[in-house]
Amino acid sequence: MRDENCLFCKIISGEIPSTKVYEDDYVFAFRDINPQAPTHVLVVPKAHIACVDAIDGENSVYVAKSFEAIAKIAKAEGLDTGYRVINNCGEDGGQTVMHLHFHLIGGVKLSEKIV
């Protein structure tokens, strides 16, 4: 379940370097190269799922495992007082890499407005 042309699939496989913060059988997480806060981690399912619209009964376990990983990463990053999880779906939703991913953002008091 890999797309040979996908940036995140290449990062997961190690073809493109990243600063990994977490990995298990289902999830790969790494620091964003353009952080919007002191902590900005991208949490990516290892299965290539284009976006939220492509989640189904066969791949939803990767989404569940992503959120389990988010909680572990937030704790490891010391985000005890809160954080934000963001997903962009489709071009109009701001998605620039067509591989489902979640932005874990924190380390500073975030405004009530969307980032």
C-alpha positions as CSV (number, residue, x, y, z in Angstrom):
1,M,0.0,0.0,0.0
2,R,2.6,2.5,-1.2
3,D,2.5,5.1,-4.0
4,E,5.9,5.3,-5.7
5,N,5.4,9.0,-6.5
6,C,4.2,10.1,-3.0
7,L,6.6,12.3,-1.0
8,F,5.4,10.9,2.3
9,C,5.7,7.3,1.1
10,K,9.3,8.1,0.2
11,I,9.9,9.6,3.7
12,I,8.4,6.5,5.3
13,S,10.6,4.2,3.3
14,G,13.7,6.3,4.1
15,E,14.3,7.4,0.5
16,I,13.9,11.0,1.7
17,P,15.5,12.0,5.0
18,S,13.3,13.3,7.9
19,T,13.6,13.9,11.6
20,K,11.7,10.9,12.9
21,V,10.0,11.3,16.3
22,Y,7.9,8.1,16.3
23,E,7.4,4.9,14.4
24,D,5.5,1.7,14.8
25,D,3.9,-0.9,12.4
26,Y,1.1,1.5,11.3
27,V,2.4,5.1,11.8
28,F,5.5,7.2,11.0
29,A,5.9,10.7,12.6
30,F,8.4,13.3,11.8
31,R,9.1,17.0,12.4
32,D,7.6,19.4,9.9
33,I,10.2,21.3,7.9
34,N,8.2,24.5,8.2
35,P,7.0,24.4,11.8
36,Q,4.1,26.7,12.8
37,A,4.8,26.2,16.6
38,P,7.7,25.0,18.8
39,T,6.3,21.4,18.3
40,H,5.0,20.6,14.9
41,V,5.0,16.9,14.0
42,L,3.4,15.3,11.0
43,V,1.8,12.0,11.9
44,V,1.4,9.8,8.8
45,P,-0.2,6.4,8.3
46,K,2.2,3.9,6.7
47,A,-0.5,2.9,4.3
48,H,-1.0,5.3,1.4
49,I,-4.4,6.8,2.0
50,A,-4.9,9.9,-0.2
51,C,-7.1,11.9,2.2
52,V,-10.0,11.6,4.7
53,D,-12.4,10.9,1.7
54,A,-10.4,7.6,1.1
55,I,-10.8,6.1,4.6
56,D,-12.8,2.9,4.6
57,G,-13.3,-0.3,6.6
58,E,-10.1,-1.8,5.2
59,N,-7.7,1.0,6.1
60,S,-9.4,2.8,9.1
61,V,-7.2,0.8,11.5
62,Y,-4.3,3.1,10.3
63,V,-6.3,6.2,11.3
64,A,-7.1,4.7,14.8
65,K,-3.4,3.9,15.2
66,S,-2.5,7.4,14.1
67,F,-4.5,8.9,16.9
68,E,-3.1,6.4,19.4
69,A,0.4,7.6,18.3
70,I,-0.6,11.3,18.6
71,A,-1.4,10.8,22.3
72,K,2.0,9.1,22.8
73,I,3.9,11.7,20.9
74,A,2.2,14.6,22.7
75,K,3.1,13.1,26.0
76,A,6.7,12.5,24.9
77,E,6.9,16.1,23.6
78,G,5.7,17.4,27.0
79,L,2.5,18.9,25.6
80,D,0.7,18.4,29.0
81,T,-1.3,21.6,28.8
82,G,-2.8,21.0,25.4
83,Y,-2.1,20.8,21.6
84,R,-4.0,20.9,18.3
85,V,-4.5,18.2,15.7
86,I,-5.2,19.4,12.2
87,N,-6.0,17.5,9.0
88,N,-6.4,19.1,5.6
89,C,-8.5,17.3,3.0
90,G,-8.2,18.1,-0.7
91,E,-6.7,21.1,-2.5
92,D,-9.4,23.5,-1.3
93,G,-8.9,22.3,2.2
94,G,-5.2,23.2,2.0
95,Q,-3.8,19.7,1.5
96,T,-0.5,19.9,-0.3
97,V,0.7,16.3,-0.1
98,M,-2.0,13.8,-1.1
99,H,-1.2,11.3,1.6
100,L,-3.4,11.4,4.8
101,H,-1.5,13.1,7.6
102,F,-2.2,14.9,10.8
103,H,-0.4,18.0,12.1
104,L,0.3,17.8,15.8
105,I,1.0,21.4,16.9
106,G,1.8,22.7,20.4
107,G,4.4,23.9,22.7
108,V,2.9,27.4,22.9
109,K,-0.6,28.7,23.8
110,L,-2.5,28.5,20.6
111,S,-5.1,31.1,19.7
112,E,-8.7,30.0,19.2
113,K,-8.4,30.8,15.5
114,I,-7.3,28.1,13.1
115,V,-3.6,28.1,12.5
